[in-house]
């Protein structure tokens, strides 16, 4: 497969700044790799299989990404860096000759209960079941990689299309370029938000993550 073909895959958030965009700017991953943070869509379940009712006729989920690799959709290799803690990133930057012992994942300033505008760019806009947003718990530990135990158990926001079956409604199951997401109330300080773009006609979702600072 040529490099040109590799670049024509799927989609990524372009605003606000995600960990994938930061890693791309640092030269740690290619743009096509940020487009392909792809893993099983039944998250936060640990196993694949039928998607949640009433969407059982959607393609069944592949195994969702394991703990510690959630932000990259389960991928290792270059894409694993988006899961790294600040310390791991500092070590990675030293290893490629660009030391930055003060590195921390950049945060986006937000207000609890406010709206966050999110923009996507798609190279393949798959038949879309919808989107789910997850966030870290109040007592999460930034010195550890993101695991299910670090996250609130349920999405704080969802945008799921109701149309079934997907193969008769592909004209309605269209990927969105812009979302206005209502952030949870009561959050303070640094948190990580995970966005899953859920595909109806495959077993996967595409994962994107950003760091926010609730003022």
C-alpha positions in Angstrom: 0.0 0.0 0.0 1.4 3.4 -1.0 1.9 6.2 1.4 -0.7 8.2 -0.5 -3.3 5.5 0.1 -2.4 5.3 3.8 -3.3 8.9 4.2 -6.8 8.5 2.9 -8.4 7.0 6.0 -11.3 7.9 8.1 -11.2 11.1 10.2 -10.0 13.2 13.1 -11.0 16.1 15.3 -9.3 19.3 14.0 -10.5 21.6 16.8 -10.1 21.8 19.7 -6.5 20.6 20.1 -6.4 16.8 20.6 -3.6 14.6 21.8 -3.4 13.3 18.2 -2.8 16.8 16.9 -0.2 17.5 19.5 1.6 14.3 18.6 1.4 15.1 14.9 2.9 18.6 15.5 5.8 17.0 17.5 6.5 14.6 14.6 5.6 11.5 16.6 2.7 10.4 14.4 1.6 11.0 10.9 -1.6 12.7 10.0 -3.0 9.4 8.6 -2.3 7.7 11.9 -4.3 10.3 13.7 -7.1 9.6 11.3 -7.0 5.9 12.2 -7.3 5.7 16.0 -9.7 2.9 15.3 -10.9 0.1 17.7 -14.0 -1.9 18.7 -17.1 0.3 19.3 -18.7 -1.4 22.3 -16.6 0.7 24.7 -16.5 0.7 27.7 -17.3 -3.0 27.4 -14.3 -5.2 27.4 -15.7 -7.6 24.7 -17.1 -7.2 21.2 -20.3 -8.6 19.9 -23.8 -7.2 19.3 -24.1 -3.4 19.6 -26.6 -2.1 22.2 -30.4 -2.4 21.5 -32.1 -1.3 19.3 -29.1 -1.3 17.0 -28.4 -5.1 17.0 -28.5 -5.1 13.2 -25.5 -2.8 13.0 -22.2 -4.6 12.3 -21.1 -6.3 15.5 -18.3 -4.7 17.5 -14.7 -5.8 17.4 -13.0 -6.1 20.8 -12.9 -2.6 22.3 -9.5 -1.1 23.1 -7.8 -2.4 26.3 -7.0 -0.3 29.3 -3.9 1.8 28.8 -4.5 2.0 25.0 -8.0 3.4 25.0 -7.0 6.8 23.5 -5.4 5.2 20.4 -8.2 2.8 19.8 -6.1 0.0 21.0 -3.1 0.7 18.7 0.5 0.4 19.7 3.4 1.5 17.6 3.6 5.3 16.9 -0.1 5.8 17.9 0.5 4.6 21.4 2.0 8.0 22.4 -1.5 9.5 22.7 -1.9 7.3 25.8 1.3 8.4 27.4 1.5 10.2 30.7 3.5 13.4 30.9 6.5 11.4 32.2 6.3 8.9 29.3 6.1 11.8 26.8 9.2 13.4 28.4 11.1 10.1 28.0 9.9 9.7 24.4 11.0 13.2 23.5 14.4 12.6 25.0 14.7 9.4 23.0 14.3 11.2 19.7 16.7 14.0 20.6 14.1 16.7 21.5 14.3 16.7 25.3 11.5 18.6 27.1 11.5 17.7 30.8 8.7 20.2 31.3 6.3 18.7 28.8 2.7 18.3 29.8 -0.3 17.6 27.6 -1.7 21.0 26.6 -5.1 21.8 28.1 -8.1 23.6 26.8 -9.7 26.1 29.2 -13.4 25.4 29.6 -16.2 26.1 32.1 -18.3 23.5 33.8 -21.7 23.2 32.2 -20.7 25.2 29.1 -20.8 24.1 25.5 -17.7 22.9 23.7 -17.6 23.2 19.9 -15.9 20.2 18.2 -15.0 20.1 14.5 -14.1 17.0 12.4 -12.3 16.4 9.1 -13.1 13.2 7.4 -11.3 11.3 4.7 -13.8 8.5 4.7 -17.1 9.5 6.2 -18.5 6.1 7.2 -22.1 5.3 7.8 -22.4 6.7 11.3 -24.4 5.4 14.2 -23.4 8.3 16.4 -20.9 9.8 18.9 -20.2 9.3 22.6 -18.2 11.4 25.0 -16.5 10.1 28.1 -14.6 12.0 30.8 -12.2 11.1 33.7 -13.4 10.8 37.3 -12.8 13.6 39.8 -10.1 11.5 41.5 -8.3 10.3 38.4 -4.5 10.1 38.5 -2.7 11.9 35.6 0.5 10.0 36.5 -1.2 6.8 35.2 -2.5 5.9 31.7 -6.2 6.2 31.1 -8.1 3.0 32.1 -11.8 2.3 32.5 -11.3 2.7 36.3 -10.1 6.3 35.6 -13.3 7.2 33.7 -16.9 7.9 34.6 -18.8 4.7 33.8 -21.3 6.3 31.4 -20.9 8.9 28.7 -21.5 12.5 29.8 -22.9 13.3 26.3 -24.3 11.3 23.4 -25.4 12.0 19.9 -26.8 8.7 18.6 -28.9 8.4 15.4 -32.1 6.4 15.9 -32.6 5.2 12.4 -32.6 1.4 11.8 -31.6 -0.7 10.0 -28.5 1.2 9.0 -28.5 -0.3 5.4 -31.9 1.3 4.6 -31.0 4.7 6.2 -27.4 5.4 5.1 -28.6 8.8 3.7 -29.5 9.8 7.3 -26.5 8.3 9.1 -24.1 11.0 8.0 -20.9 11.9 9.9 -21.1 15.4 11.4 -18.5 18.0 10.8 -19.5 20.1 13.9 -20.8 19.2 17.3 -21.8 21.5 20.2 -21.2 19.3 23.3 -22.6 20.2 26.7 -19.9 19.7 29.3 -20.7 18.2 32.7 -21.2 20.5 35.7 -19.2 20.2 38.9 -15.9 19.4 37.3 -12.7 21.2 38.4 -9.2 21.2 37.1 -7.5 18.9 34.6 -9.6 16.2 32.9 -9.3 14.0 29.8 -12.3 13.8 27.4 -12.6 10.8 25.0 -14.8 11.0 21.9 -15.9 7.9 20.1 -17.2 8.2 16.6 -19.3 5.0 16.2 -19.6 3.4 12.7 -22.8 1.5 11.9 -21.4 -0.7 9.1 -18.2 -1.8 10.7 -17.1 -3.2 14.0 -15.2 -0.1 15.0 -15.3 3.4 16.4 -12.7 6.1 16.0 -11.2 7.5 19.2 -10.0 11.0 19.8 -8.9 12.6 23.1 -8.3 16.0 24.5 -7.2 17.5 27.8 -9.3 20.2 29.4 -9.0 22.5 32.4 -12.2 23.4 34.1 -11.9 26.9 35.5 
